[in-house]
Amino acid sequence: MSTVNASVRHRVFEDKFAKVRASTADADQPTFSSAPVDCVQRVFTPVTQADVVALVRSLPECSSDPLPTWLLKNNANMLAMFLCRLFNWSLEHGIVP
């Protein structure tokens, strides 16, 4: 990845995050609740990096998301390891961060 390309991507993220922060500045803080104690995920098939890449690439374009879909799709291979770990942790612990 070239320095110019990295700078452009950084600027895209910086601008998007600034817009999201500005549009949610007055919003209530999010609340989170744990799953009921008797709710247990006993068996699940872990998500693979190939699953993540395939699913990300099949996403429809979405202009309302702060992360441009094209940017996510173009970087699916690079992000797959992290997303895969996040999804599997979430499934294993029954928590959606």
C-alpha positions in Angstrom: 0.0 0.0 0.0 1.4 3.3 -1.0 1.8 6.2 1.5 -0.6 8.3 -0.6 -3.2 5.5 -0.6 -2.8 5.0 3.1 -3.2 8.8 3.7 -6.4 8.9 1.6 -7.8 5.9 3.6 -6.9 7.5 6.9 -8.6 10.7 5.8 -11.8 8.8 4.8 -12.0 7.2 8.2 -11.1 10.4 10.1 -13.9 12.3 8.2 -16.4 9.6 8.7 -15.7 9.2 12.4 -15.9 12.9 12.9 -19.3 13.0 11.2 -20.6 10.1 13.4 -19.3 11.7 16.6 -20.9 15.0 15.7 -24.2 13.4 14.8 -24.4 11.4 18.0 -22.9 13.9 20.4 -26.3 14.5 22.1 -27.4 10.9 22.1 -27.9 8.9 25.3 -25.1 6.6 26.3 -25.6 3.1 25.1 -26.8 0.5 27.6 -25.8 -3.1 27.6 -27.2 -6.1 29.3 -25.9 -9.6 29.8 -27.6 -12.7 28.5 -29.7 -14.5 31.1 -27.7 -16.8 33.3 -29.5 -19.8 32.0 -28.9 -18.9 28.3 -25.9 -20.8 27.1 -24.5 -21.2 23.6 -23.4 -24.8 23.7 -22.5 -25.6 20.1 -21.7 -23.3 17.2 -19.6 -23.7 14.1 -16.7 -21.2 14.3 -16.6 -18.6 11.5 -13.6 -18.9 9.2 -11.6 -16.2 7.6 -12.9 -17.5 4.2 -16.5 -17.1 5.5 -15.8 -13.5 6.5 -14.2 -12.6 3.2 -17.0 -14.2 1.2 -19.7 -12.6 3.2 -18.1 -9.1 3.2 -17.7 -9.3 -0.5 -21.4 -10.2 -0.9 -22.6 -7.1 1.1 -24.8 -4.7 -0.8 -23.6 -1.1 -1.1 -24.7 1.0 1.9 -24.3 4.7 1.9 -25.7 5.2 5.5 -22.9 3.3 7.2 -19.9 5.4 8.4 -17.6 2.8 6.9 -17.9 2.9 3.1 -18.8 -0.6 1.8 -16.3 -0.4 -1.0 -13.5 0.3 1.5 -14.5 -2.7 3.6 -14.7 -4.9 0.5 -11.4 -3.8 -0.8 -9.7 -4.6 2.5 -11.7 -7.8 3.3 -8.6 -10.1 3.2 -6.6 -7.8 5.5 -9.5 -7.4 8.0 -10.7 -11.1 7.9 -8.5 -12.3 10.7 -9.7 -9.6 13.1 -13.3 -9.8 12.2 -13.2 -13.6 12.4 -11.8 -13.4 15.9 -14.4 -10.8 16.9 -17.3 -12.8 15.6 -16.1 -16.1 17.1 -15.5 -14.4 20.5 -18.9 -12.9 20.4 -20.5 -16.3 19.6 -18.5 -18.1 22.3 -19.3 -15.5 25.0 -22.9 -14.6 23.9 -22.0 -10.9 23.9 -22.3 -8.5 21.0 -19.7 -5.7 21.6 
